[in-house]
Amino acid sequence: MFQSRAGILYIIVTFIIVVRSSLFAAESPTVTLSEVIKVALRENPQLKAAQAKYKASQATIKSAGSLPDPWLGLEYQNIPQGTLKFNEAEMKMYTFSQEIPWPGKLSLKTKVAASSADITAAEYEGKQREIIALVKRAYFELYQNYQLLKIAQENEQLLRQTVSVAQQKYSAGKNNLAEVLKAKVELAKLQNNIISLKNQLAVSRTRLNTLLNRKPEAEIGRPEYTDNNEFRYTLTELTELALAHRPELNIARANVKQSAIKLSLAKRDYLPDFMLAYKQRVRSGEFMGWDSMLNVMVPLWFWQNQNNMVKSMRAEKEMSEADYQAMARMVVSEIEQMYWKAEAAQRQLKLYETDILPQAEQVWKISQTGYETDKADFLDLLDSQRMYLEAVQDYYMSLTDYQMAKAELEQMVGEDLP
């Protein structure tokens, strides 16, 4: 009986050493979070599309401030009646005309195009923050599933040996059938859990591969965890960061700026544009002199066109300003909610590290000692072992919850949080 009991204790002690080391030991091949993010920023198709849109908006800035294309013309004067003999026309007239907007209009159009580029730049930045947050969530889901599967597989080996020892003791009449059945039930439940964890691992790998623009089944590597779980930011600091760097707020600010420029441009339409023209007269192949012309576009129907456009642009400006204020208030509210969520997740994670895990291990050791001195039975030992394993699993789940909350908070403030 002593040998059987010693065998069980040896198996469980070995298991505890393995599980404890699995909390901190790195395995190869590994892939870091920074490596995965670099691939996503380079290969993600949504980011490529947002970047192409930004480049396209940049290309329109110079053309927006260019003069309209000039007109070239050719006139034939006094063609003989009833003929199409252009060569017998008394005079040819070569013309060149150029429309010139009122001073300041072209510069305002350039500013409108530049503000549009600012908007697409902020959209691109926002898409970057979104993809980074999604990658971090998928990465830590993959990390959690790797760790949970590893622990479950190690526990499966332990339970298989425990079932074998329990059956041997039952055959020798040293325990009852309930202990054997209890161990078998625990093993069956764990095997079912392993199947589920393998499916979850495949799903999380597919999710991350999709963000990296890879095949769903492509190997990624084993995620490794290096964070110290310290959350050093205050709510005020995070709010200030968000108000300064949140991409959605940058978009709203750019919209306010653009609407103000459009309003100024609409007011400039009350002022006339010009048309300059040059004409060269040619008779019988000889230059006979030239003419010049200046036309002025008169905004005669301003109460129908310009007035309505100014009203429209003024309303657009007011709308963009209201949208910005609403966005700013929403950002402050979201930051506060996510701050408390991240702070609570970090406190829970620290609680597992400093209290729950050590206490669960201590309970297991007490049960171990009690079993050795015949003050606790086999089922107590099994329950304490399961409680410790559940605490380890909950630790990794809390770790993932904290990192996901932190990733969402980083997306909200528009900055990485060390």
KOLKOLBA-569662 format. One record per residue (C-alpha): residue number from 1; x, y, z. Coordinates in steps of 0.5 Angstrom, whole numbers. Layout:
KOLKOLBA-569662
FIBA  num   east  north     up
FIBA  NUM      X      Y      Z
...
This chain:
KOLKOLBA-569662
FIBA  num   east  north     up
FIBA    1      0      0      0
FIBA    2      6      5      2
FIBA    3      9      4     -5
FIBA    4      2      5     -9
FIBA    5      1     11     -5
FIBA    6      8     14     -6
FIBA    7      7     12    -13
FIBA    8      1     17    -14
FIBA    9      5     22    -10
FIBA   10     11     22    -14
FIBA   11      6     23    -21
FIBA   12      3     29    -18
FIBA   13      9     32    -15
FIBA   14     12     31    -22
FIBA   15      6     34    -25
FIBA   16      6     40    -21
FIBA   17     13     42    -23
FIBA   18     11     41    -30
FIBA   19      5     46    -29
FIBA   20      9     51    -25
FIBA   21     14     51    -30
FIBA   22      9     52    -36
FIBA   23      7     58    -33
FIBA   24     14     61    -35
FIBA   25     18     57    -39
FIBA   26     19     59    -47
FIBA   27     18     54    -52
FIBA   28     20     54    -59
FIBA   29     19     55    -64
FIBA   30     16     62    -62
FIBA   31     13     68    -65
FIBA   32     13     75    -61
FIBA   33      7     80    -62
FIBA   34     11     85    -65
FIBA   35     13     80    -70
FIBA   36      6     79    -72
FIBA   37      4     86    -72
FIBA   38      9     88    -77
FIBA   39      7     82    -81
FIBA   40     -1     85    -81
FIBA   41      1     92    -82
FIBA   42      5     90    -88
FIBA   43      0     85    -91
FIBA   44     -7     86    -89
FIBA   45    -11     87    -95
FIBA   46    -16     92    -91
FIBA   47     -9     96    -89
FIBA   48     -7     96    -96
FIBA   49    -14     99    -99
FIBA   50    -14    105    -94
FIBA   51     -6    106    -96
FIBA   52     -8    106   -103
FIBA   53    -14    111   -101
FIBA   54     -9    116    -98
FIBA   55     -4    116   -103
FIBA   56    -10    117   -108
FIBA   57    -12    123   -104
FIBA   58     -5    126   -104
FIBA   59     -4    126   -111
FIBA   60    -10    130   -112
FIBA   61     -8    136   -108
FIBA   62     -3    139   -113
FIBA   63     -9    138   -119
FIBA   64    -14    142   -115
FIBA   65    -10    148   -115
FIBA   66     -8    148   -122
FIBA   67    -12    153   -127
FIBA   68    -17    150   -132
FIBA   69    -15    147   -138
FIBA   70    -14    153   -144
FIBA   71    -18    153   -150
FIBA   72    -15    153   -157
FIBA   73    -19    155   -163
FIBA   74    -19    156   -170
FIBA   75    -24    160   -174
FIBA   76    -25    161   -182
FIBA   77    -28    167   -184
FIBA   78    -32    169   -190
FIBA   79    -32    162   -193
FIBA   80    -35    162   -200
FIBA   81    -43    162   -200
FIBA   82    -45    155   -202
FIBA   83    -38    151   -201
FIBA   84    -34    148   -196
FIBA   85    -28    151   -199
FIBA   86    -24    153   -192
FIBA   87    -18    154   -196
FIBA   88    -21    160   -200
FIBA   89    -24    163   -193
FIBA   90    -21    170   -193
FIBA   91    -19    170   -186
FIBA   92    -17    165   -181
FIBA   93    -17    166   -174
FIBA   94    -12    162   -169
FIBA   95    -15    163   -162
FIBA   96    -12    162   -155
FIBA   97    -17    163   -148
FIBA   98    -15    161   -141
FIBA   99    -20    162   -135
FIBA  100    -17    165   -129
FIBA  101    -21    164   -122
FIBA  102    -21    170   -118
FIBA  103    -15    171   -113
FIBA  104    -15    166   -107
FIBA  105    -20    161   -110
FIBA  106    -15    156   -113
FIBA  107    -11    156   -106
FIBA  108    -18    155   -102
FIBA  109    -19    149   -107
FIBA  110    -12    146   -105
FIBA  111    -13    147    -98
FIBA  112    -20    143    -99
FIBA  113    -16    137   -102
FIBA  114    -11    138    -97
FIBA  115    -16    137    -92
FIBA  116    -19    131    -95
FIBA  117    -12    128    -95
FIBA  118    -12    129    -88
FIBA  119    -18    126    -87
FIBA  120    -16    120    -91
FIBA  121     -9    120    -87
FIBA  122    -13    119    -80
FIBA  123    -18    114    -83
FIBA  124    -12    110    -85
FIBA  125     -9    111    -78
FIBA  126    -15    109    -75
FIBA  127    -15    103    -79
FIBA  128     -8    101    -77
FIBA  129    -10    102    -70
FIBA  130    -16     97    -71
FIBA  131    -12     92    -74
FIBA  132     -7     92    -69
FIBA  133    -12     91    -64
FIBA  134    -15     85    -67
FIBA  135     -9     82    -68
FIBA  136     -7     83    -61
FIBA  137    -14     80    -59
FIBA  138    -13     74    -64
FIBA  139     -6     73    -61
FIBA  140     -8     73    -54
FIBA  141    -13     68    -56
FIBA  142     -8     64    -59
FIBA  143     -4     64    -53
FIBA  144     -9     62    -48
FIBA  145    -11     56    -52
FIBA  146     -4     54    -53
FIBA  147     -3     54    -46
FIBA  148    -10     51    -44
FIBA  149     -9     45    -49
FIBA  150     -2     44    -46
FIBA  151     -4     44    -39
FIBA  152    -10     39    -41
FIBA  153     -6     35    -44
FIBA  154     -1     34    -38
FIBA  155     -7     33    -34
FIBA  156     -9     28    -38
FIBA  157     -3     24    -37
FIBA  158     -3     25    -30
FIBA  159    -10     22    -30
FIBA  160     -9     16    -34
FIBA  161     -4     14    -29
FIBA  162     -8     16    -23
FIBA  163    -14     12    -26
FIBA  164     -9      6    -27
FIBA  165     -6      6    -20
FIBA  166    -14      7    -17
FIBA  167    -15      1    -21
FIBA  168     -9     -3    -18
FIBA  169    -11     -1    -11
FIBA  170    -18     -3    -12
FIBA  171    -16    -10    -15
FIBA  172    -12    -11     -8
FIBA  173    -18     -9     -4
FIBA  174    -15     -2     -2
FIBA  175    -20      2     -4
FIBA  176    -27      2     -7
FIBA  177    -30      2    -14
FIBA  178    -33     10    -13
FIBA  179    -25     12    -13
FIBA  180    -24      9    -19
FIBA  181    -30     11    -23
FIBA  182    -29     18    -20
FIBA  183    -22     18    -23
FIBA  184    -25     15    -30
FIBA  185    -30     21    -30
FIBA  186    -25     26    -29
FIBA  187    -21     23    -35
FIBA  188    -27     23    -40
FIBA  189    -29     30    -38
FIBA  190    -22     32    -39
FIBA  191    -21     29    -46
FIBA  192    -27     32    -48
FIBA  193    -25     39    -46
FIBA  194    -18     37    -50
FIBA  195    -22     36    -56
FIBA  196    -26     43    -55
FIBA  197    -19     46    -54
FIBA  198    -16     44    -60
FIBA  199    -22     46    -64
FIBA  200    -21     53    -61
FIBA  201    -14     53    -62
FIBA  202    -15     52    -70
FIBA  203    -21     57    -70
FIBA  204    -16     62    -66
FIBA  205    -10     61    -71
FIBA  206    -15     62    -77
FIBA  207    -17     68    -74
FIBA  208    -10     71    -74
FIBA  209     -8     68    -80
FIBA  210    -14     72    -84
FIBA  211    -11     78    -81
FIBA  212     -4     77    -83
FIBA  213     -7     75    -90
FIBA  214     -5     68    -90
FIBA  215     -8     61    -91
FIBA  216    -12     59    -85
FIBA  217     -8     53    -84
FIBA  218     -2     56    -84
FIBA  219      3     55    -78
FIBA  220      4     61    -74
FIBA  221      9     59    -68
FIBA  222      7     59    -61
FIBA  223      6     66    -58
FIBA  224     10     68    -52
FIBA  225      8     72    -47
FIBA  226     13     78    -44
FIBA  227      9     83    -41
FIBA  228     10     85    -34
FIBA  229      2     86    -33
FIBA  230      3     93    -30
FIBA  231     -2     98    -32
FIBA  232      1    105    -30
FIBA  233     -4    110    -33
FIBA  234     -9    114    -30
FIBA  235    -16    116    -33
FIBA  236    -14    123    -34
FIBA  237     -8    121    -38
FIBA  238    -11    116    -42
FIBA  239    -17    122    -43
FIBA  240    -12    127    -45
FIBA  241     -8    122    -50
FIBA  242    -15    120    -53
FIBA  243    -17    127    -54
FIBA  244    -10    129    -58
FIBA  245     -9    122    -62
FIBA  246    -16    118    -63
FIBA  247    -16    117    -70
FIBA  248    -24    118    -70
FIBA  249    -23    125    -67
FIBA  250    -18    127    -72
FIBA  251    -22    125    -77
FIBA  252    -28    130    -74
FIBA  253    -23    135    -73
FIBA  254    -21    135    -80
FIBA  255    -28    135    -83
FIBA  256    -29    142    -78
FIBA  257    -23    145    -82
FIBA  258    -25    143    -89
FIBA  259    -32    145    -88
FIBA  260    -30    152    -86
FIBA  261    -25    152    -92
FIBA  262    -31    150    -96
FIBA  263    -35    156    -93
FIBA  264    -30    161    -95
FIBA  265    -29    158   -102
FIBA  266    -37    159   -103
FIBA  267    -37    166   -101
FIBA  268    -31    167   -106
FIBA  269    -36    165   -111
FIBA  270    -40    172   -110
FIBA  271    -33    175   -114
FIBA  272    -33    174   -121
FIBA  273    -28    169   -125
FIBA  274    -24    172   -132
FIBA  275    -23    169   -139
FIBA  276    -17    172   -142
FIBA  277    -17    171   -150
FIBA  278    -12    172   -155
FIBA  279    -13    172   -163
FIBA  280     -8    172   -169
FIBA  281    -11    174   -175
FIBA  282     -8    171   -182
FIBA  283    -10    173   -189
FIBA  284     -7    169   -195
FIBA  285     -2    166   -191
FIBA  286      0    173   -188
FIBA  287      0    175   -180
FIBA  288     -5    181   -180
FIBA  289     -5    183   -173
FIBA  290     -8    180   -167
FIBA  291    -14    181   -162
FIBA  292    -14    180   -154
FIBA  293    -21    180   -150
FIBA  294    -22    180   -143
FIBA  295    -29    177   -141
FIBA  296    -32    177   -134
FIBA  297    -36    172   -131
FIBA  298    -42    176   -127
FIBA  299    -45    172   -121
FIBA  300    -52    176   -123
FIBA  301    -56    170   -120
FIBA  302    -53    170   -114
FIBA  303    -59    169   -110
FIBA  304    -61    163   -113
FIBA  305    -54    160   -114
FIBA  306    -48    163   -109
FIBA  307    -53    164   -103
FIBA  308    -56    157   -103
FIBA  309    -49    154   -103
FIBA  310    -46    159    -98
FIBA  311    -52    157    -93
FIBA  312    -51    149    -95
FIBA  313    -44    150    -93
FIBA  314    -45    154    -87
FIBA  315    -50    148    -85
FIBA  316    -45    143    -86
FIBA  317    -40    147    -82
FIBA  318    -45    147    -76
FIBA  319    -46    140    -77
FIBA  320    -39    138    -77
FIBA  321    -37    142    -71
FIBA  322    -43    139    -67
FIBA  323    -41    132    -70
FIBA  324    -34    133    -67
FIBA  325    -37    135    -60
FIBA  326    -41    129    -60
FIBA  327    -35    125    -62
FIBA  328    -31    128    -56
FIBA  329    -36    127    -51
FIBA  330    -37    120    -53
FIBA  331    -29    119    -53
FIBA  332    -29    121    -46
FIBA  333    -35    116    -44
FIBA  334    -32    110    -47
FIBA  335    -25    112    -44
FIBA  336    -28    112    -37
FIBA  337    -31    105    -38
FIBA  338    -26    102    -42
FIBA  339    -21    104    -36
FIBA  340    -25    101    -31
FIBA  341    -25     95    -35
FIBA  342    -18     94    -36
FIBA  343    -16     96    -29
FIBA  344    -21     91    -26
FIBA  345    -18     86    -31
FIBA  346    -11     88    -28
FIBA  347    -13     87    -21
FIBA  348    -16     80    -22
FIBA  349    -10     78    -26
FIBA  350     -5     80    -20
FIBA  351    -10     77    -15
FIBA  352     -9     70    -19
FIBA  353     -1     71    -19
FIBA  354     -1     73    -11
FIBA  355     -7     70     -8
FIBA  356    -11     65    -12
FIBA  357     -5     61    -15
FIBA  358     -1     60     -9
FIBA  359     -7     59     -4
FIBA  360    -10     53     -9
FIBA  361     -3     50     -9
FIBA  362     -2     50     -2
FIBA  363     -9     47     -1
FIBA  364     -6     41     -6
FIBA  365      0     40     -1
FIBA  366     -5     40      5
FIBA  367     -9     35      2
FIBA  368     -3     31     -1
FIBA  369      0     31      7
FIBA  370     -7     29      9
FIBA  371     -7     23      4
FIBA  372      0     21      6
FIBA  373     -2     21     14
FIBA  374     -9     18     12
FIBA  375    -12     24     14
FIBA  376    -15     25      7
FIBA  377    -18     20      2
FIBA  378    -16     20     -5
FIBA  379    -22     24     -7
FIBA  380    -20     30     -3
FIBA  381    -13     29     -7
FIBA  382    -17     29    -13
FIBA  383    -21     35    -12
FIBA  384    -15     39     -9
FIBA  385    -11     37    -16
FIBA  386    -17     39    -20
FIBA  387    -18     46    -16
FIBA  388    -11     48    -17
FIBA  389    -11     46    -25
FIBA  390    -18     50    -25
FIBA  391    -14     56    -22
FIBA  392     -8     56    -27
FIBA  393    -13     56    -33
FIBA  394    -17     62    -30
FIBA  395    -10     65    -29
FIBA  396     -9     65    -37
FIBA  397    -16     67    -38
FIBA  398    -15     73    -34
FIBA  399     -9     74    -37
FIBA  400    -12     74    -44
FIBA  401    -18     79    -41
FIBA  402    -13     84    -39
FIBA  403     -9     84    -45
FIBA  404    -16     84    -49
FIBA  405    -18     90    -45
FIBA  406    -11     94    -46
FIBA  407    -11     93    -53
FIBA  408    -18     96    -54
FIBA  409    -16    102    -49
FIBA  410    -10    103    -54
FIBA  411    -15    103    -60
FIBA  412    -19    108    -56
FIBA  413    -13    113    -55
FIBA  414    -10    112    -61
FIBA  415     -3    110    -58
FIBA  416      1    104    -55
FIBA  417      1    103    -48
FIBA  418      7    100    -45
